[in-house]
C-alpha cells in the first residue's frame, strides 16, 4: 500500500506537532527544552516549525499550553 503525497504531508505535520509538544518548555523552565536540555527553541523545535511554516501551518501551539 502506497501513500499519497497528501497523506505523507499530513503525517509529517502530525510528526512536527509531536516534536513541538515533546520539546515545549515546562512551567518554571520557560527558556529550556525538557528533552534537549538546551535553550528553547531548540533545533528540533525550529526544524519542526520551519516545516509547518512551509506547508502553511506554522502558527501552532500545543493544545495543553494555556497562554
mmCIF file as Biopython writes it, N, C-alpha, C and O atoms, coordinates in Angstrom:
data_model
#
loop_
_atom_site.group_PDB
_atom_site.id
_atom_site.type_symbol
_atom_site.label_atom_id
_atom_site.label_alt_id
_atom_site.label_comp_id
_atom_site.label_asym_id
_atom_site.label_entity_id
_atom_site.label_seq_id
_atom_site.pdbx_PDB_ins_code
_atom_site.Cartn_x
_atom_site.Cartn_y
_atom_site.Cartn_z
_atom_site.occupancy
_atom_site.B_iso_or_equiv
_atom_site.auth_seq_id
_atom_site.auth_asym_id
_atom_site.pdbx_PDB_model_num
ATOM 1   N N  . UNK A ? 1  ? 0.836  -1.173 0.000  1.0 0.0 1  A 1 
ATOM 2   C CA . UNK A ? 1  ? 0.000  0.000  0.000  1.0 0.0 1  A 1 
ATOM 3   C C  . UNK A ? 1  ? 0.884  1.240  0.000  1.0 0.0 1  A 1 
ATOM 4   O O  . UNK A ? 1  ? 1.719  1.408  0.888  1.0 0.0 1  A 1 
ATOM 5   N N  . UNK A ? 2  ? 0.708  2.091  -0.973 1.0 0.0 2  A 1 
ATOM 6   C CA . UNK A ? 2  ? 1.497  3.314  -1.007 1.0 0.0 2  A 1 
ATOM 7   C C  . UNK A ? 2  ? 0.635  4.501  -0.596 1.0 0.0 2  A 1 
ATOM 8   O O  . UNK A ? 2  ? -0.576 4.521  -0.816 1.0 0.0 2  A 1 
ATOM 9   N N  . UNK A ? 3  ? 1.282  5.470  -0.003 1.0 0.0 3  A 1 
ATOM 10  C CA . UNK A ? 3  ? 0.584  6.651  0.481  1.0 0.0 3  A 1 
ATOM 11  C C  . UNK A ? 3  ? 0.610  7.744  -0.571 1.0 0.0 3  A 1 
ATOM 12  O O  . UNK A ? 3  ? 1.555  7.852  -1.352 1.0 0.0 3  A 1 
ATOM 13  N N  . UNK A ? 4  ? -0.425 8.542  -0.581 1.0 0.0 4  A 1 
ATOM 14  C CA . UNK A ? 4  ? -0.453 9.683  -1.495 1.0 0.0 4  A 1 
ATOM 15  C C  . UNK A ? 4  ? 0.430  10.798 -0.928 1.0 0.0 4  A 1 
ATOM 16  O O  . UNK A ? 4  ? 0.815  10.761 0.241  1.0 0.0 4  A 1 
ATOM 17  N N  . UNK A ? 5  ? 0.738  11.763 -1.748 1.0 0.0 5  A 1 
ATOM 18  C CA . UNK A ? 5  ? 1.541  12.911 -1.307 1.0 0.0 5  A 1 
ATOM 19  C C  . UNK A ? 5  ? 0.819  13.642 -0.175 1.0 0.0 5  A 1 
ATOM 20  O O  . UNK A ? 5  ? 1.454  14.079 0.785  1.0 0.0 5  A 1 
ATOM 21  N N  . UNK A ? 6  ? -0.475 13.772 -0.283 1.0 0.0 6  A 1 
ATOM 22  C CA . UNK A ? 6  ? -1.277 14.442 0.753  1.0 0.0 6  A 1 
ATOM 23  C C  . UNK A ? 6  ? -1.210 13.678 2.080  1.0 0.0 6  A 1 
ATOM 24  O O  . UNK A ? 6  ? -1.105 14.289 3.143  1.0 0.0 6  A 1 
ATOM 25  N N  . UNK A ? 7  ? -1.272 12.367 2.017  1.0 0.0 7  A 1 
ATOM 26  C CA . UNK A ? 7  ? -1.182 11.559 3.237  1.0 0.0 7  A 1 
ATOM 27  C C  . UNK A ? 7  ? 0.200  11.698 3.883  1.0 0.0 7  A 1 
ATOM 28  O O  . UNK A ? 7  ? 0.309  11.770 5.107  1.0 0.0 7  A 1 
ATOM 29  N N  . UNK A ? 8  ? 1.233  11.736 3.078  1.0 0.0 8  A 1 
ATOM 30  C CA . UNK A ? 8  ? 2.595  11.905 3.603  1.0 0.0 8  A 1 
ATOM 31  C C  . UNK A ? 8  ? 2.732  13.276 4.249  1.0 0.0 8  A 1 
ATOM 32  O O  . UNK A ? 8  ? 3.284  13.395 5.343  1.0 0.0 8  A 1 
ATOM 33  N N  . UNK A ? 9  ? 2.232  14.317 3.576  1.0 0.0 9  A 1 
ATOM 34  C CA . UNK A ? 9  ? 2.299  15.670 4.129  1.0 0.0 9  A 1 
ATOM 35  C C  . UNK A ? 9  ? 1.564  15.742 5.463  1.0 0.0 9  A 1 
ATOM 36  O O  . UNK A ? 9  ? 2.076  16.323 6.419  1.0 0.0 9  A 1 
ATOM 37  N N  . UNK A ? 10 ? 0.377  15.161 5.538  1.0 0.0 10 A 1 
ATOM 38  C CA . UNK A ? 10 ? -0.388 15.168 6.782  1.0 0.0 10 A 1 
ATOM 39  C C  . UNK A ? 10 ? 0.341  14.420 7.895  1.0 0.0 10 A 1 
ATOM 40  O O  . UNK A ? 10 ? 0.313  14.844 9.050  1.0 0.0 10 A 1 
ATOM 41  N N  . UNK A ? 11 ? 0.983  13.327 7.556  1.0 0.0 11 A 1 
ATOM 42  C CA . UNK A ? 11 ? 1.748  12.571 8.556  1.0 0.0 11 A 1 
ATOM 43  C C  . UNK A ? 11 ? 2.933  13.392 9.067  1.0 0.0 11 A 1 
ATOM 44  O O  . UNK A ? 11 ? 3.237  13.376 10.260 1.0 0.0 11 A 1 
ATOM 45  N N  . UNK A ? 12 ? 3.603  14.112 8.154  1.0 0.0 12 A 1 
ATOM 46  C CA . UNK A ? 12 ? 4.722  14.953 8.560  1.0 0.0 12 A 1 
ATOM 47  C C  . UNK A ? 12 ? 4.262  16.123 9.431  1.0 0.0 12 A 1 
ATOM 48  O O  . UNK A ? 12 ? 4.979  16.534 10.344 1.0 0.0 12 A 1 
ATOM 49  N N  . UNK A ? 13 ? 3.080  16.656 9.157  1.0 0.0 13 A 1 
ATOM 50  C CA . UNK A ? 13 ? 2.515  17.713 10.007 1.0 0.0 13 A 1 
ATOM 51  C C  . UNK A ? 13 ? 2.284  17.161 11.411 1.0 0.0 13 A 1 
ATOM 52  O O  . UNK A ? 13 ? 2.634  17.812 12.395 1.0 0.0 13 A 1 
ATOM 53  N N  . UNK A ? 14 ? 1.702  15.976 11.512 1.0 0.0 14 A 1 
ATOM 54  C CA . UNK A ? 14 ? 1.481  15.364 12.827 1.0 0.0 14 A 1 
ATOM 55  C C  . UNK A ? 14 ? 2.801  15.106 13.550 1.0 0.0 14 A 1 
ATOM 56  O O  . UNK A ? 14 ? 2.909  15.351 14.752 1.0 0.0 14 A 1 
ATOM 57  N N  . UNK A ? 15 ? 3.803  14.614 12.825 1.0 0.0 15 A 1 
ATOM 58  C CA . UNK A ? 15 ? 5.113  14.355 13.431 1.0 0.0 15 A 1 
ATOM 59  C C  . UNK A ? 15 ? 5.749  15.648 13.937 1.0 0.0 15 A 1 
ATOM 60  O O  . UNK A ? 15 ? 6.327  15.672 15.023 1.0 0.0 15 A 1 
ATOM 61  N N  . UNK A ? 16 ? 5.644  16.721 13.154 1.0 0.0 16 A 1 
ATOM 62  C CA . UNK A ? 16 ? 6.197  18.011 13.572 1.0 0.0 16 A 1 
ATOM 63  C C  . UNK A ? 16 ? 5.506  18.492 14.844 1.0 0.0 16 A 1 
ATOM 64  O O  . UNK A ? 16 ? 6.156  19.025 15.743 1.0 0.0 16 A 1 
ATOM 65  N N  . UNK A ? 17 ? 4.200  18.305 14.919 1.0 0.0 17 A 1 
ATOM 66  C CA . UNK A ? 17 ? 3.463  18.731 16.109 1.0 0.0 17 A 1 
ATOM 67  C C  . UNK A ? 17 ? 3.841  17.913 17.333 1.0 0.0 17 A 1 
ATOM 68  O O  . UNK A ? 17 ? 3.881  18.447 18.441 1.0 0.0 17 A 1 
ATOM 69  N N  . UNK A ? 18 ? 4.118  16.633 17.155 1.0 0.0 18 A 1 
ATOM 70  C CA . UNK A ? 18 ? 4.569  15.799 18.271 1.0 0.0 18 A 1 
ATOM 71  C C  . UNK A ? 18 ? 5.937  16.283 18.768 1.0 0.0 18 A 1 
ATOM 72  O O  . UNK A ? 18 ? 6.169  16.365 19.974 1.0 0.0 18 A 1 
ATOM 73  N N  . UNK A ? 19 ? 6.830  16.599 17.845 1.0 0.0 19 A 1 
ATOM 74  C CA . UNK A ? 19 ? 8.153  17.111 18.223 1.0 0.0 19 A 1 
ATOM 75  C C  . UNK A ? 19 ? 8.002  18.399 19.023 1.0 0.0 19 A 1 
ATOM 76  O O  . UNK A ? 19 ? 8.622  18.556 20.074 1.0 0.0 19 A 1 
ATOM 77  N N  . UNK A ? 20 ? 7.178  19.318 18.528 1.0 0.0 20 A 1 
ATOM 78  C CA . UNK A ? 20 ? 6.983  20.590 19.229 1.0 0.0 20 A 1 
ATOM 79  C C  . UNK A ? 20 ? 6.395  20.358 20.614 1.0 0.0 20 A 1 
ATOM 80  O O  . UNK A ? 20 ? 6.840  20.971 21.585 1.0 0.0 20 A 1 
ATOM 81  N N  . UNK A ? 21 ? 5.412  19.490 20.715 1.0 0.0 21 A 1 
ATOM 82  C CA . UNK A ? 21 ? 4.783  19.206 22.009 1.0 0.0 21 A 1 
ATOM 83  C C  . UNK A ? 21 ? 5.793  18.607 22.979 1.0 0.0 21 A 1 
ATOM 84  O O  . UNK A ? 21 ? 5.862  19.025 24.135 1.0 0.0 21 A 1 
ATOM 85  N N  . UNK A ? 22 ? 6.568  17.646 22.530 1.0 0.0 22 A 1 
ATOM 86  C CA . UNK A ? 22 ? 7.551  16.994 23.402 1.0 0.0 22 A 1 
ATOM 87  C C  . UNK A ? 22 ? 8.647  17.954 23.858 1.0 0.0 22 A 1 
ATOM 88  O O  . UNK A ? 22 ? 9.131  17.850 24.985 1.0 0.0 22 A 1 
ATOM 89  N N  . UNK A ? 23 ? 9.040  18.884 22.994 1.0 0.0 23 A 1 
ATOM 90  C CA . UNK A ? 23 ? 10.144 19.792 23.291 1.0 0.0 23 A 1 
ATOM 91  C C  . UNK A ? 23 ? 9.677  21.127 23.869 1.0 0.0 23 A 1 
ATOM 92  O O  . UNK A ? 23 ? 10.496 22.015 24.105 1.0 0.0 23 A 1 
ATOM 93  N N  . UNK A ? 24 ? 8.365  21.277 24.099 1.0 0.0 24 A 1 
ATOM 94  C CA . UNK A ? 24 ? 7.825  22.531 24.635 1.0 0.0 24 A 1 
ATOM 95  C C  . UNK A ? 24 ? 8.290  22.717 26.083 1.0 0.0 24 A 1 
ATOM 96  O O  . UNK A ? 24 ? 8.249  21.767 26.864 1.0 0.0 24 A 1 
ATOM 97  N N  . UNK A ? 25 ? 8.731  23.923 26.452 1.0 0.0 25 A 1 
ATOM 98  C CA . UNK A ? 25 ? 9.196  24.156 27.829 1.0 0.0 25 A 1 
ATOM 99  C C  . UNK A ? 25 ? 8.113  23.877 28.864 1.0 0.0 25 A 1 
ATOM 100 O O  . UNK A ? 25 ? 6.924  24.062 28.604 1.0 0.0 25 A 1 
ATOM 101 N N  . UNK A ? 26 ? 8.539  23.435 30.027 1.0 0.0 26 A 1 
ATOM 102 C CA . UNK A ? 26 ? 7.631  23.138 31.128 1.0 0.0 26 A 1 
ATOM 103 C C  . UNK A ? 26 ? 7.533  24.350 32.059 1.0 0.0 26 A 1 
ATOM 104 O O  . UNK A ? 26 ? 8.419  25.205 32.060 1.0 0.0 26 A 1 
ATOM 105 N N  . UNK A ? 27 ? 6.476  24.423 32.837 1.0 0.0 27 A 1 
ATOM 106 C CA . UNK A ? 27 ? 6.350  25.535 33.791 1.0 0.0 27 A 1 
ATOM 107 C C  . UNK A ? 27 ? 7.572  25.614 34.696 1.0 0.0 27 A 1 
ATOM 108 O O  . UNK A ? 27 ? 8.083  24.596 35.162 1.0 0.0 27 A 1 
ATOM 109 N N  . UNK A ? 28 ? 8.024  26.816 34.934 1.0 0.0 28 A 1 
ATOM 110 C CA . UNK A ? 28 ? 9.195  27.031 35.779 1.0 0.0 28 A 1 
ATOM 111 C C  . UNK A ? 28 ? 10.508 27.006 35.020 1.0 0.0 28 A 1 
ATOM 112 O O  . UNK A ? 28 ? 11.532 27.439 35.550 1.0 0.0 28 A 1 
ATOM 113 N N  . UNK A ? 29 ? 10.503 26.512 33.803 1.0 0.0 29 A 1 
ATOM 114 C CA . UNK A ? 29 ? 11.709 26.457 32.964 1.0 0.0 29 A 1 
ATOM 115 C C  . UNK A ? 29 ? 11.348 26.948 31.570 1.0 0.0 29 A 1 
ATOM 116 O O  . UNK A ? 29 ? 11.545 26.234 30.587 1.0 0.0 29 A 1 
ATOM 117 N N  . UNK A ? 30 ? 10.826 28.157 31.483 1.0 0.0 30 A 1 
ATOM 118 C CA . UNK A ? 30 ? 10.245 28.672 30.239 1.0 0.0 30 A 1 
ATOM 119 C C  . UNK A ? 30 ? 11.239 28.811 29.093 1.0 0.0 30 A 1 
ATOM 120 O O  . UNK A ? 30 ? 10.826 28.886 27.935 1.0 0.0 30 A 1 
ATOM 121 N N  . UNK A ? 31 ? 12.520 28.848 29.378 1.0 0.0 31 A 1 
ATOM 122 C CA . UNK A ? 31 ? 13.501 29.050 28.312 1.0 0.0 31 A 1 
ATOM 123 C C  . UNK A ? 31 ? 14.329 27.816 28.004 1.0 0.0 31 A 1 
ATOM 124 O O  . UNK A ? 31 ? 15.346 27.910 27.316 1.0 0.0 31 A 1 
ATOM 125 N N  . UNK A ? 32 ? 13.906 26.651 28.508 1.0 0.0 32 A 1 
ATOM 126 C CA . UNK A ? 32 ? 14.713 25.452 28.326 1.0 0.0 32 A 1 
ATOM 127 C C  . UNK A ? 32 ? 13.890 24.293 27.798 1.0 0.0 32 A 1 
ATOM 128 O O  . UNK A ? 32 ? 12.751 24.084 28.215 1.0 0.0 32 A 1 
ATOM 129 N N  . UNK A ? 33 ? 14.478 23.541 26.876 1.0 0.0 33 A 1 
ATOM 130 C CA . UNK A ? 33 ? 13.838 22.359 26.316 1.0 0.0 33 A 1 
ATOM 131 C C  . UNK A ? 33 ? 13.986 21.199 27.310 1.0 0.0 33 A 1 
ATOM 132 O O  . UNK A ? 33 ? 15.098 20.920 27.761 1.0 0.0 33 A 1 
ATOM 133 N N  . UNK A ? 34 ? 12.885 20.520 27.658 1.0 0.0 34 A 1 
ATOM 134 C CA . UNK A ? 34 ? 12.981 19.418 28.610 1.0 0.0 34 A 1 
ATOM 135 C C  . UNK A ? 34 ? 13.632 18.157 28.024 1.0 0.0 34 A 1 
ATOM 136 O O  . UNK A ? 34 ? 14.068 17.285 28.776 1.0 0.0 34 A 1 
ATOM 137 N N  . UNK A ? 35 ? 13.700 18.053 26.709 1.0 0.0 35 A 1 
ATOM 138 C CA . UNK A ? 35 ? 14.296 16.891 26.053 1.0 0.0 35 A 1 
ATOM 139 C C  . UNK A ? 35 ? 15.784 17.128 25.796 1.0 0.0 35 A 1 
ATOM 140 O O  . UNK A ? 35 ? 16.633 16.340 26.214 1.0 0.0 35 A 1 
ATOM 141 N N  . UNK A ? 36 ? 16.084 18.222 25.104 1.0 0.0 36 A 1 
ATOM 142 C CA . UNK A ? 36 ? 17.470 18.534 24.725 1.0 0.0 36 A 1 
ATOM 143 C C  . UNK A ? 36 ? 18.272 19.142 25.874 1.0 0.0 36 A 1 
ATOM 144 O O  . UNK A ? 36 ? 19.502 19.092 25.889 1.0 0.0 36 A 1 
ATOM 145 N N  . UNK A ? 37 ? 17.545 19.718 26.839 1.0 0.0 37 A 1 
ATOM 146 C CA . UNK A ? 37 ? 18.169 20.436 27.942 1.0 0.0 37 A 1 
ATOM 147 C C  . UNK A ? 37 ? 19.075 21.554 27.416 1.0 0.0 37 A 1 
ATOM 148 O O  . UNK A ? 37 ? 20.201 21.754 27.871 1.0 0.0 37 A 1 
ATOM 149 N N  . UNK A ? 38 ? 18.528 22.261 26.443 1.0 0.0 38 A 1 
ATOM 150 C CA . UNK A ? 38 ? 19.217 23.368 25.803 1.0 0.0 38 A 1 
ATOM 151 C C  . UNK A ? 38 ? 18.243 24.527 25.737 1.0 0.0 38 A 1 
ATOM 152 O O  . UNK A ? 38 ? 17.041 24.350 25.939 1.0 0.0 38 A 1 
ATOM 153 N N  . UNK A ? 39 ? 18.761 25.716 25.455 1.0 0.0 39 A 1 
ATOM 154 C CA . UNK A ? 39 ? 17.888 26.880 25.375 1.0 0.0 39 A 1 
ATOM 155 C C  . UNK A ? 39 ? 16.799 26.674 24.327 1.0 0.0 39 A 1 
ATOM 156 O O  . UNK A ? 39 ? 17.057 26.159 23.238 1.0 0.0 39 A 1 
ATOM 157 N N  . UNK A ? 40 ? 15.570 27.085 24.672 1.0 0.0 40 A 1 
ATOM 158 C CA . UNK A ? 40 ? 14.431 26.924 23.791 1.0 0.0 40 A 1 
ATOM 159 C C  . UNK A ? 40 ? 14.214 28.196 22.998 1.0 0.0 40 A 1 
ATOM 160 O O  . UNK A ? 40 ? 14.351 29.280 23.565 1.0 0.0 40 A 1 
ATOM 161 N N  . UNK A ? 41 ? 13.886 28.127 21.730 1.0 0.0 41 A 1 
ATOM 162 C CA . UNK A ? 41 ? 13.556 26.925 20.986 1.0 0.0 41 A 1 
ATOM 163 C C  . UNK A ? 41 ? 14.813 26.167 20.556 1.0 0.0 41 A 1 
ATOM 164 O O  . UNK A ? 41 ? 15.752 26.748 20.013 1.0 0.0 41 A 1 
ATOM 165 N N  . UNK A ? 42 ? 14.806 24.892 20.805 1.0 0.0 42 A 1 
ATOM 166 C CA . UNK A ? 42 ? 15.923 24.026 20.443 1.0 0.0 42 A 1 
ATOM 167 C C  . UNK A ? 42 ? 15.868 23.740 18.937 1.0 0.0 42 A 1 
ATOM 168 O O  . UNK A ? 42 ? 14.897 24.089 18.266 1.0 0.0 42 A 1 
ATOM 169 N N  . UNK A ? 43 ? 16.909 23.109 18.423 1.0 0.0 43 A 1 
ATOM 170 C CA . UNK A ? 43 ? 16.972 22.830 16.985 1.0 0.0 43 A 1 
ATOM 171 C C  . UNK A ? 43 ? 15.818 21.957 16.482 1.0 0.0 43 A 1 
ATOM 172 O O  . UNK A ? 43 ? 15.248 22.276 15.438 1.0 0.0 43 A 1 
ATOM 173 N N  . UNK A ? 44 ? 15.444 20.869 17.174 1.0 0.0 44 A 1 
ATOM 174 C CA . UNK A ? 44 ? 14.300 20.085 16.678 1.0 0.0 44 A 1 
ATOM 175 C C  . UNK A ? 44 ? 13.015 20.912 16.591 1.0 0.0 44 A 1 
ATOM 176 O O  . UNK A ? 44 ? 12.238 20.750 15.650 1.0 0.0 44 A 1 
ATOM 177 N N  . UNK A ? 45 ? 12.790 21.789 17.559 1.0 0.0 45 A 1 
ATOM 178 C CA . UNK A ? 45 ? 11.608 22.644 17.528 1.0 0.0 45 A 1 
ATOM 179 C C  . UNK A ? 45 ? 11.672 23.610 16.347 1.0 0.0 45 A 1 
ATOM 180 O O  . UNK A ? 45 ? 10.672 23.824 15.663 1.0 0.0 45 A 1 
ATOM 181 N N  . UNK A ? 46 ? 12.839 24.187 16.110 1.0 0.0 46 A 1 
ATOM 182 C CA . UNK A ? 46 ? 12.997 25.123 14.996 1.0 0.0 46 A 1 
ATOM 183 C C  . UNK A ? 46 ? 12.753 24.430 13.652 1.0 0.0 46 A 1 
ATOM 184 O O  . UNK A ? 46 ? 12.111 25.001 12.770 1.0 0.0 46 A 1 
ATOM 185 N N  . UNK A ? 47 ? 13.252 23.227 13.495 1.0 0.0 47 A 1 
ATOM 186 C CA . UNK A ? 47 ? 13.047 22.484 12.247 1.0 0.0 47 A 1 
ATOM 187 C C  . UNK A ? 47 ? 11.574 22.115 12.083 1.0 0.0 47 A 1 
ATOM 188 O O  . UNK A ? 47 ? 11.029 22.212 10.984 1.0 0.0 47 A 1 
ATOM 189 N N  . UNK A ? 48 ? 10.931 21.695 13.163 1.0 0.0 48 A 1 
ATOM 190 C CA . UNK A ? 48 ? 9.509  21.341 13.091 1.0 0.0 48 A 1 
ATOM 191 C C  . UNK A ? 48 ? 8.668  22.561 12.720 1.0 0.0 48 A 1 
ATOM 192 O O  . UNK A ? 48 ? 7.767  22.458 11.887 1.0 0.0 48 A 1 
ATOM 193 N N  . UNK A ? 49 ? 8.952  23.711 13.328 1.0 0.0 49 A 1 
ATOM 194 C CA . UNK A ? 49 ? 8.220  24.932 12.975 1.0 0.0 49 A 1 
ATOM 195 C C  . UNK A ? 49 ? 8.523  25.378 11.545 1.0 0.0 49 A 1 
ATOM 196 O O  . UNK A ? 49 ? 7.641  25.901 10.864 1.0 0.0 49 A 1 
ATOM 197 N N  . UNK A ? 50 ? 9.742  25.180 11.089 1.0 0.0 50 A 1 
ATOM 198 C CA . UNK A ? 50 ? 10.081 25.530 9.705  1.0 0.0 50 A 1 
ATOM 199 C C  . UNK A ? 50 ? 9.256  24.691 8.728  1.0 0.0 50 A 1 
ATOM 200 O O  . UNK A ? 50 ? 8.772  25.202 7.718  1.0 0.0 50 A 1 
ATOM 201 N N  . UNK A ? 51 ? 9.100  23.402 9.035  1.0 0.0 51 A 1 
ATOM 202 C CA . UNK A ? 51 ? 8.279  22.555 8.166  1.0 0.0 51 A 1 
ATOM 203 C C  . UNK A ? 51 ? 6.824  23.010 8.193  1.0 0.0 51 A 1 
ATOM 204 O O  . UNK A ? 51 ? 6.194  23.130 7.142  1.0 0.0 51 A 1 
ATOM 205 N N  . UNK A ? 52 ? 6.285  23.263 9.384  1.0 0.0 52 A 1 
ATOM 206 C CA . UNK A ? 52 ? 4.900  23.707 9.474  1.0 0.0 52 A 1 
ATOM 207 C C  . UNK A ? 52 ? 4.692  25.024 8.725  1.0 0.0 52 A 1 
ATOM 208 O O  . UNK A ? 52 ? 3.659  25.210 8.082  1.0 0.0 52 A 1 
ATOM 209 N N  . UNK A ? 53 ? 5.643  25.920 8.800  1.0 0.0 53 A 1 
ATOM 210 C CA . UNK A ? 53 ? 5.550  27.180 8.051  1.0 0.0 53 A 1 
ATOM 211 C C  . UNK A ? 53 ? 5.557  26.920 6.552  1.0 0.0 53 A 1 
ATOM 212 O O  . UNK A ? 53 ? 4.826  27.563 5.799  1.0 0.0 53 A 1 
ATOM 213 N N  . UNK A ? 54 ? 6.368  25.994 6.134  1.0 0.0 54 A 1 
ATOM 214 C CA . UNK A ? 54 ? 6.481  25.653 4.718  1.0 0.0 54 A 1 
ATOM 215 C C  . UNK A ? 54 ? 5.147  25.162 4.145  1.0 0.0 54 A 1 
ATOM 216 O O  . UNK A ? 54 ? 4.815  25.456 2.997  1.0 0.0 54 A 1 
ATOM 217 N N  . UNK A ? 55 ? 4.402  24.427 4.938  1.0 0.0 55 A 1 
ATOM 218 C CA . UNK A ? 55 ? 3.121  23.900 4.462  1.0 0.0 55 A 1 
ATOM 219 C C  . UNK A ? 55 ? 1.930  24.752 4.906  1.0 0.0 55 A 1 
ATOM 220 O O  . UNK A ? 55 ? 0.778  24.350 4.742  1.0 0.0 55 A 1 
ATOM 221 N N  . UNK A ? 56 ? 2.211  25.928 5.468  1.0 0.0 56 A 1 
ATOM 222 C CA . UNK A ? 56 ? 1.149  26.857 5.826  1.0 0.0 56 A 1 
ATOM 223 C C  . UNK A ? 56 ? 0.471  26.623 7.160  1.0 0.0 56 A 1 
ATOM 224 O O  . UNK A ? 56 ? -0.669 27.046 7.356  1.0 0.0 56 A 1 
ATOM 225 N N  . UNK A ? 57 ? 1.152  25.955 8.084  1.0 0.0 57 A 1 
ATOM 226 C CA . UNK A ? 57 ? 0.571  25.677 9.406  1.0 0.0 57 A 1 
ATOM 227 C C  . UNK A ? 57 ? 1.529  26.047 10.533 1.0 0.0 57 A 1 
ATOM 228 O O  . UNK A ? 57 ? 1.588  25.370 11.560 1.0 0.0 57 A 1 
ATOM 229 N N  . UNK A ? 58 ? 2.280  27.132 10.329 1.0 0.0 58 A 1 
ATOM 230 C CA . UNK A ? 58 ? 3.372  27.468 11.232 1.0 0.0 58 A 1 
ATOM 231 C C  . UNK A ? 58 ? 3.011  28.068 12.565 1.0 0.0 58 A 1 
ATOM 232 O O  . UNK A ? 58 ? 3.846  28.051 13.469 1.0 0.0 58 A 1 
ATOM 233 N N  . UNK A ? 59 ? 1.830  28.592 12.742 1.0 0.0 59 A 1 
ATOM 234 C CA . UNK A ? 59 ? 1.486  29.249 13.997 1.0 0.0 59 A 1 
ATOM 235 C C  . UNK A ? 59 ? 0.740  28.286 14.914 1.0 0.0 59 A 1 
ATOM 236 O O  . UNK A ? 59 ? -0.400 28.554 15.292 1.0 0.0 59 A 1 
ATOM 237 N N  . UNK A ? 60 ? 1.351  27.200 15.266 1.0 0.0 60 A 1 
ATOM 238 C CA . UNK A ? 60 ? 0.706  26.157 16.056 1.0 0.0 60 A 1 
ATOM 239 C C  . UNK A ? 60 ? 1.313  26.108 17.455 1.0 0.0 60 A 1 
ATOM 240 O O  . UNK A ? 60 ? 2.534  26.159 17.608 1.0 0.0 60 A 1 
ATOM 241 N N  . UNK A ? 61 ? 0.467  26.009 18.467 1.0 0.0 61 A 1 
ATOM 242 C CA . UNK A ? 61 ? 0.884  25.848 19.852 1.0 0.0 61 A 1 
ATOM 243 C C  . UNK A ? 61 ? 0.203  24.597 20.392 1.0 0.0 61 A 1 
ATOM 244 O O  . UNK A ? 61 ? -0.987 24.398 20.147 1.0 0.0 61 A 1 
ATOM 245 N N  . UNK A ? 62 ? 0.920  23.757 21.115 1.0 0.0 62 A 1 
ATOM 246 C CA . UNK A ? 62 ? 0.297  22.541 21.655 1.0 0.0 62 A 1 
ATOM 247 C C  . UNK A ? 62 ? -0.967 22.873 22.447 1.0 0.0 62 A 1 
ATOM 248 O O  . UNK A ? 62 ? -1.000 23.874 23.163 1.0 0.0 62 A 1 
ATOM 249 N N  . UNK A ? 63 ? -2.001 22.049 22.329 1.0 0.0 63 A 1 
ATOM 250 C CA . UNK A ? 63 ? -3.274 22.351 22.975 1.0 0.0 63 A 1 
ATOM 251 C C  . UNK A ? 63 ? -3.221 22.379 24.496 1.0 0.0 63 A 1 
ATOM 252 O O  . UNK A ? 63 ? -4.063 23.026 25.118 1.0 0.0 63 A 1 
ATOM 253 N N  . UNK A ? 64 ? -2.270 21.709 25.108 1.0 0.0 64 A 1 
ATOM 254 C CA . UNK A ? 64 ? -2.204 21.704 26.569 1.0 0.0 64 A 1 
ATOM 255 C C  . UNK A ? 64 ? -1.554 22.962 27.126 1.0 0.0 64 A 1 
ATOM 256 O O  . UNK A ? 64 ? -1.489 23.135 28.343 1.0 0.0 64 A 1 
ATOM 257 N N  . UNK A ? 65 ? -1.078 23.837 26.260 1.0 0.0 65 A 1 
ATOM 258 C CA . UNK A ? 65 ? -0.429 25.073 26.673 1.0 0.0 65 A 1 
ATOM 259 C C  . UNK A ? 65 ? -1.485 26.172 26.757 1.0 0.0 65 A 1 
ATOM 260 O O  . UNK A ? 65 ? -2.198 26.430 25.786 1.0 0.0 65 A 1 
ATOM 261 N N  . UNK A ? 66 ? -1.583 26.812 27.912 1.0 0.0 66 A 1 
ATOM 262 C CA . UNK A ? 66 ? -2.520 27.926 28.030 1.0 0.0 66 A 1 
ATOM 263 C C  . UNK A ? 66 ? -1.724 29.212 28.176 1.0 0.0 66 A 1 
ATOM 264 O O  . UNK A ? 66 ? -0.752 29.285 28.928 1.0 0.0 66 A 1 
ATOM 265 N N  . UNK A ? 67 ? -2.151 30.197 27.456 1.0 0.0 67 A 1 
ATOM 266 C CA . UNK A ? 67 ? -1.461 31.490 27.498 1.0 0.0 67 A 1 
ATOM 267 C C  . UNK A ? 67 ? -2.430 32.573 27.806 1.0 0.0 67 A 1 
ATOM 268 O O  . UNK A ? 67 ? -2.046 33.740 27.886 1.0 0.0 67 A 1 
#
